[in-house]
Amino acid sequence: MNDTPIIRATGRRKTSVARVILRPGEGKLVVNRRLFDSYFPSVALRWEVQQPLVATELNGKFDILILARGGGLHGQAGAARLGIARALVAYNPELRPKLRQGGFLTRDPRAKERKKYGQKGARKRFQFSKR
């Protein structure tokens, strides 16, 4: 049996859920069985996912498999970022202060507000007519 540790963690953002599997390796990132660069076409989204690794100076030391479901690409990137940060803390609890300081361990609670009945949207109302 292989004795290398495999760390699993979950991250959430908006309606997206990302399951992250972290194992020691040469820095390969795979998202939903696709290469990282082809899954996240935007440089900004790729940077967002890699932020916890860069902050802890562990970029290129782990092979990361991300299984993302729900939402859009931006929500999935945020969920993956949180999942990677949680996995790094599970791997080494001493990284917690550095990740906490960067804000990578905080779950972003913002989500779309539901539409209310009798209204045009969540906040917008129909125009009021006095007469």
N, C-alpha and C positions, 0 to 999 in steps of 0.2 A: 504494500500500500504506500502511496506517495505521502510524505509527511509535510509537504508545503501547505501552509495555511491558505484556505479559501475563505474570504470574508464576504458576507452578503449584507446588503443594506437596502432600504427603500427610501425614495424621496418623492415628495408630492409638490405640485404647483398648479394652481387653477384646477382643471379637471384631469391633469396628467399624472400618471404614476410611473416612476422609473425604478425598476429592480436592478441593482448594481451588484456585479460579482467581480471581486478584486482578487487577483492572484499575482505573486511575484513573476516578473517577466521582463521583456525588453521595451515596454511602452506601447503595445498594440491596443488600439481602441476600436471596438466593434459595437455598433448600435443596430439592434433588430436584424442581425446577420448581414449588415451592410457596413462597408468601410466608413469610418467616422467622417472623413472629408466629403464623401458623397451623400451622407445622410443629412448633415448640417451644411448647406451650401454657403451660408453666410459666415464670414470671418468672426463677426461679433458673437454669434451663437457658439462657434467652436471655442472662442476665448472664454465665454461664460462657463462652459462645461469644464474647461481645464483649470480654472482659477484656483480651486482648492489644492490641486497638485502643484501648481506654481508657487502658491503661498507657503506650502510646507517643503518646497524644494525636493519633491519626490517625483517630478515629471520624468517619465522614461523608466521608472523602476517597477511599474506594475502593468500587467495586461488587464484591461478592463472590458467586461462584457456588460452592455446596458440593454435591458429589455424595456422599452418605453411603450405605453399605451395611453390613448385618450388625448384630447386637446389638440393643440397645434404644435408646431416646431418650437416656438418660444417657450410654451409651457413645459414641453418635454425637456428642453435644455435646462430650465430652472430646476425641474425635478431631478434630472441627472446630476446637476451640481450638488444639490442637497444630499442625494444618495451617495455620491463619491465622498463628500465630507464626512458623512456618518460612518462610512466604511473605513475611512482613514482613522477615525477615532477608535473604532473597534479594533483596528490593527495595532495602534499605538495611542493609548490614552493621554500621553504627554503632549500630543499635537492639539489637544482640545483648546487650550488658551489662544493659540495662534489662529485656529479656525474660527473660534468665537469672536475674536477681535476683528477678523475680516468680514464677519456677518454670514459665514457660510453654513452655520448650524441653525440659523433661524428660518423656520418655515414661513414663507410669505403667505399671509392669510387672505390676500386680495383675490376675489373671484367675482364673476359677473353677477350683478344683482338681478333678481328675478323681476319679470314684468308683472305689474299689478293690474287687477281687473278694473275696468272703468277708466283706464288710462291708456295713453299711447305707448308708453314704455315703462321703464323702472322708475324714472323721475319725471319725465315729460308728461304734461297734461294736455287735454284738448283745450282749444282756446275758449276762454270764458266770454259769454255774451250777456250783457245786462238786459238788453231789450231784444 
